Amino acid sequence: MRILFTTALDTSFIREDLKLLREHFEVEHFFTSGFLGALKIPFRVASSTVTFTWFASVYSGVVVFFARVFRNKSVIVIGGADVADYPEIGYGVWRSRWKRLFVRYAIRNADKVLVVDPYLQNEAMRLAGYDGENIEYVPTGYDPQKWRAYGEKEDFVLTVAGVETESRAKVKGLDVLWKAAGNMPSVRFVIVGLAHHLVEKMKRMAPANVEIFPFVESERLLSYYQRAKVYCQPSFVEGLPNSLCEAMLCKCVPVGTKVGGIPTAIRDIGFLVPYGDPDALANAIQQALDAPRSVGEAARKYIAETFPLQRREEALVRILKELIK
């Protein structure tokens, strides 16, 4: 079996899947970026047995189309934005009339569509308008040896948010977080992950007790997780948030909104609040700061037992082998 692994992004969880698949199959990694990248897709697909594409997108629609032309099998992983349509904040690929045609085709015609949270299955079925027979729930997995607690916790609140635009900041709920932080002037808030060109602008918009930093590599990010007492995910919408799960493995007490896959990660261990309520968010953050050490320990135990890397590895290998029987 020869797998064509395609994606337009380079993230830790995508690299983890690539590593897992390479331990079992022959894999070609192809970045689908730009018009020239799209032109190369037919030739790459023709030389593969199965295509494995992260995110339903215009590119994945092209990949699935040529997989069918060459009678190959295709797999798409849905992560969140690919089944989002929120006009109130202008978010989601489905906001584009022409892009949604490719995404709908990809979802409906892929041999297998994998979702990282059950919420995303319902959204895919609703937006693509079909029964979802090809969809399977396979959550992302996390390495408790990599994401581990170390040293003493400090009384600050951490949020990790990959933000490239101001509208993306609203998707991540940073505007609500700032309002909550304004109600808690003695509490330190740290936000990591903004694009460099946004850092200074966002600093001017945020309260004085909010520190803002650009994207950092995973080794440095680990030190933030290890020091923070509380991790806050105040998002408008999410799949299964990787940063939240990583932070919980590092014994951060979790606080998040009751949207998407956030409740899947937090369950009854931490604190869940409605999106857009800064007073409720501030109250939950204070409860998390006051929580005993056992809450952080329970958070680590839950993520380690519920979302192990081995579970995802076994599921991916099984699904791919079943496709070529």
C-alpha positions, 0 to 999 in steps of 0.5 A, a space after each residue: 500500500 502506498 499512501 499519499 498524505 496531503 495537507 496544506 498545513 504543518 501542525 504538531 497533530 498532523 505531523 503525529 499522524 504522518 509519523 504514525 502512518 510511516 511506521 506501517 506504510 509507504 507514505 509520500 507527504 505532499 503539501 497542497 499549496 497554491 495553484 501549482 500544487 493543485 496541478 500536481 495532485 493528479 500525478 501524485 494520486 495516480 501513483 498512490 493506493 490511498 489518499 489521506 488528507 487532513 481537512 476537507 477543503 478545495 484541495 481535498 475535493 480535487 484529491 477525492 475527485 482524482 482518487 475516484 478517476 484512478 479508482 483509488 481509495 480516499 480518506 479525509 480528516 475533519 478537524 473543525 473549520 472545514 465544517 464551520 459556517 458562522 456568518 455572525 463572525 464570518 468564519 468557516 470555509 462554507 461561507 464561500 459559495 464556490 469553496 463549499 462545492 468542493 468541500 461538499 463533494 469531498 465529504 460526500 465522495 471520500 471513502 472514509 471521513 474521520 472526525 476528531 469529535 462527534 460534534 463534527 460528524 453532525 455538522 458534516 452531515 448537516 452541511 453536506 446534506 447526506 446520511 454520513 454513512 462514510 463518517 467514523 469518529 477517531 479522536 486525535 491522540 496525545 503522548 503523556 510522556 511528551 506532555 507532562 507536568 514538571 515543577 510547581 504551578 504558578 497562579 496564572 491563566 494560559 491560553 494557546 491560540 493560533 491566530 493569524 487575523 483579528 477575526 480569528 481572534 474572535 473565533 478563539 474567544 480572545 475578545 471575551 477573555 479580555 473582558 473577563 481579565 479586565 474583571 480580574 486585574 490582580 490575575 495574570 493572563 498569558 496568551 501564546 500563538 499569535 502571528 508576529 504582526 498581530 502581537 503589538 496591536 493585540 497588546 494595545 487592545 488587551 487589559 494590562 494584566 494580559 501578556 501576549 506572545 507569538 507562536 512558539 515551538 512545542 518544546 517551549 510551549 511545554 514550559 508554559 503548560 507546566 507552569 500554568 495553574 489554569 488553562 482557558 479555552 474561551 472559543 466560539 467554536 472548536 473541534 477537539 482542541 489539541 492545546 487544551 488536551 496537551 495542557 490537561 496532560 500537564 495538570 492544568 485545571 481546564 476552563 472552557 466554553 460549552 461548544 464543539 469538542 471542548 466539553 468532550 475534553 473537559 467533561 466534569 473535571 474542570 469548568 464549562 461556561 456559555 460562550 460570550 459571558 465574561 462574568 461567568 468566565 471570570 467566575 470559572 477562572 477564579 474557581 479553577 485558580 482556587 481548585 486543589 491539586 487533585 483537579 489537575 491530576 484528574 485532568 491528566 489521568 482523563 486525557 491519558 486514558 481517553 485519548 492515547 496515541 495508541 488508540 488513534 494509531 490502531 484505528 488508522 491502521 485498521 481503517 486503511 487496511 480495510 479500504 484495500 481488502 
